[in-house]
Amino acid sequence: MKVRVQDMNVEKKTVLLRCDFNVPIQNGKILDETKIVESLETINYLQEHDCKIVILSHLGKVKSEEDKLKNTLEPVALRLSQLLGNPVSFSKQCRNIGLWDKVKQMKEKDILLLENTRFEDYPQKLESSCDTQLSMYWAELGDVFVNDAFGSSHRVHASVAGIAKYLPSGIGFLVQKELDALTKYVLNPTHPFTVIMGGSKVDDKIQLIEAMLAKCDYLLLGGGIANGFLNALGLNPGFASDSMNPALLTKLREMMFKNKEKIMLPLDAIVSRSYDPSVTEHKLINNIDANDLIYDIGNKTIEKYSSVIKKSKTIFVNGTVGVYEDARFANGTKEILSLIAKSDADTVIGGGDSVSSVVKFGFGKSMTYLSSGGGASLEFIVNEKLDALDYIPESGEENEILDI
């Protein structure tokens, strides 16, 4: 177990808190504040211990000056203040001469949110390359470091891993919950263990598929991932066909041959036309033709998958089985989630699209755990570790702190 924030001496300290506030923002409005809400437990704990809290986070990718204009964390500072019921100061820079004095002038319980750490990625990639000088600069602002950015902990960046080289470090409550839930329900599940996986392209998740096949009893496929496997069987896969290569097709065929009893593919689909997107039609998989675009699973597939869901003790969902954002192609995802919500299984939802679909259709309270991690969740499942957390000591060990 990594050192936890509750194991550390944080009383009246200046705490550098790395959160994951990489939330969708449109015209200054936050569209999904889940990650901000998830950070409140750690922030409240630090305030209860009279800490000065300096928060760091990234938002999107910054590859130009234009990206800096649209990827500001200022709306997050405002919303965080509203959620806490306390003022949250905002620094329009994440590194400048005056920041030292600003932190020194903070009082107990004060909160300061720094601007997007990825502003340091343009013109040089100082944040994402874990630049030593940048890591040292941020470390000098505080007394201790707490990593509560689970969704960023698969990346060895300056604000996630670099700071931990120079300060006593631990993990926040969100990271603890994520590690505990994924370890309990996905790495050590109660069987029968069923994995339901969707997504746009199979090659993006080949490592996850291999890891899951070693653990699960059933792998139910939908979306572009299912289309890739259908292509490997010689069936028309619809919109996924252009992304396939011979080596990947061979690998998928080998997977299916070795895991005949585990892998389940769609029997039917809801399709549109490449030349007329207004058309929707139900077709059996073996009747899909070259002009069809598969956007959802059909009722026969839902019925087939239902029999597995009902007998499962643990279910892990990553991705959606159709283009759920479009009402014409949302039925498959909605019905599968409804079946999961009604089941007696422990249910874990991992990945941005799958969590968003659960929230959209109102099944959040019926699931055991919704992971905020996205790519980090998948990385942890595949490798059973996260690279940035290697910089946090294990409980009972001391930080090997470098001199600043």
Secondary structure as GFF3:
##gff-version 3
##sequence-region A 1 404
A	DSSP	three_ten_helix	5	7	.	.	.	ID=ss1
A	DSSP	beta_strand	14	18	.	.	.	ID=ss2
A	DSSP	beta_strand	25	26	.	.	.	ID=ss3
A	DSSP	beta_strand	29	30	.	.	.	ID=ss4
A	DSSP	alpha_helix	34	38	.	.	.	ID=ss5
A	DSSP	alpha_helix	40	48	.	.	.	ID=ss6
A	DSSP	beta_strand	52	56	.	.	.	ID=ss7
A	DSSP	alpha_helix	65	70	.	.	.	ID=ss8
A	DSSP	alpha_helix	74	84	.	.	.	ID=ss9
A	DSSP	beta_strand	89	91	.	.	.	ID=ss10
A	DSSP	alpha_helix	98	104	.	.	.	ID=ss11
A	DSSP	beta_strand	111	114	.	.	.	ID=ss12
A	DSSP	three_ten_helix	117	121	.	.	.	ID=ss13
A	DSSP	alpha_helix	132	139	.	.	.	ID=ss14
A	DSSP	beta_strand	144	147	.	.	.	ID=ss15
A	DSSP	three_ten_helix	150	152	.	.	.	ID=ss16
A	DSSP	pi_helix	158	162	.	.	.	ID=ss17
A	DSSP	three_ten_helix	163	165	.	.	.	ID=ss18
A	DSSP	beta_strand	169	171	.	.	.	ID=ss19
A	DSSP	alpha_helix	173	182	.	.	.	ID=ss20
A	DSSP	pi_helix	183	187	.	.	.	ID=ss21
A	DSSP	beta_strand	193	197	.	.	.	ID=ss22
A	DSSP	three_ten_helix	202	205	.	.	.	ID=ss23
A	DSSP	alpha_helix	206	213	.	.	.	ID=ss24
A	DSSP	beta_strand	218	221	.	.	.	ID=ss25
A	DSSP	alpha_helix	223	232	.	.	.	ID=ss26
A	DSSP	three_ten_helix	238	243	.	.	.	ID=ss27
A	DSSP	alpha_helix	246	258	.	.	.	ID=ss28
A	DSSP	beta_strand	263	264	.	.	.	ID=ss29
A	DSSP	beta_strand	268	273	.	.	.	ID=ss30
A	DSSP	beta_strand	281	284	.	.	.	ID=ss31
A	DSSP	three_ten_helix	285	287	.	.	.	ID=ss32
A	DSSP	beta_strand	292	297	.	.	.	ID=ss33
A	DSSP	alpha_helix	299	311	.	.	.	ID=ss34
A	DSSP	beta_strand	314	318	.	.	.	ID=ss35
A	DSSP	three_ten_helix	327	329	.	.	.	ID=ss36
A	DSSP	alpha_helix	331	342	.	.	.	ID=ss37
A	DSSP	beta_strand	346	350	.	.	.	ID=ss38
A	DSSP	alpha_helix	352	360	.	.	.	ID=ss39
A	DSSP	three_ten_helix	364	366	.	.	.	ID=ss40
A	DSSP	beta_strand	369	371	.	.	.	ID=ss41
A	DSSP	alpha_helix	375	383	.	.	.	ID=ss42
A	DSSP	three_ten_helix	387	391	.	.	.	ID=ss43
###
